[in-house]
Amino acid sequence: MAMNKKTLKSLRKAAIAVVVLALAFYFIPILTAIWVVCGLIDVMRNDQKNRNLFERYFLGNGLFTWLLSPFNLIVDLLCYRNPGVWKPEQFPEDYQREINEVLGVFKAGAGRRGMYVYQWYGKHKIDNVPEFNKDYKYIKTIAVSVFSKRESTSWHFGPLRLSLRILYNLIPVQAEIFVQ
């Protein structure tokens, strides 16, 4: 019985994880147990719990999120409850003003897919859009993902929960698009 490429890749990742975890439990058992428990608590916050979610979280693009899980769980305990999806009107008026100012630049204004980072945690990266050269009080990072009509992205994890992301369709689409 021949295995397909995806199954072999999953088995290889699992084998590597077993070896790494075995070594970690041998050399630093308490710390490893804490990290595994924190990761399980963190991943269980997701709505759809299935094999694919656990594989992506612990062995795929969620690995960095798992490594930060103890920190994220402490942040969750210390901060207000994040509802996950915010409506613009839920933000204070000053926040809304800055958000609308930034979004207005894009409404005025293509490639297949790209990411443009104008500010990263308050540091200016690209200065060809003068409206983004100002120092905002509430907005610290301005990054734009650009997709063509039929382009999509894989489901991925955000490593830190200390920030909020605004996902905004510049051209409203009636079908075949959703943000979860």
Secondary structure, DSSP 8 states (H G I E B T S, - for coil): ----HHHHHHHHHHHHHHHHHHHHHHHSHHHHHHHHHHHHHHHTTSSS--HHHHHHHHHSTTHHHHHTHHHHHHHHHHS----SS--GGGS-HHHHHHHHHHHHHHHH---SEEEEEEEETTEE---SSGGGSS--SS---EEEEEE-TT--------S-SSS------SS--SSS----
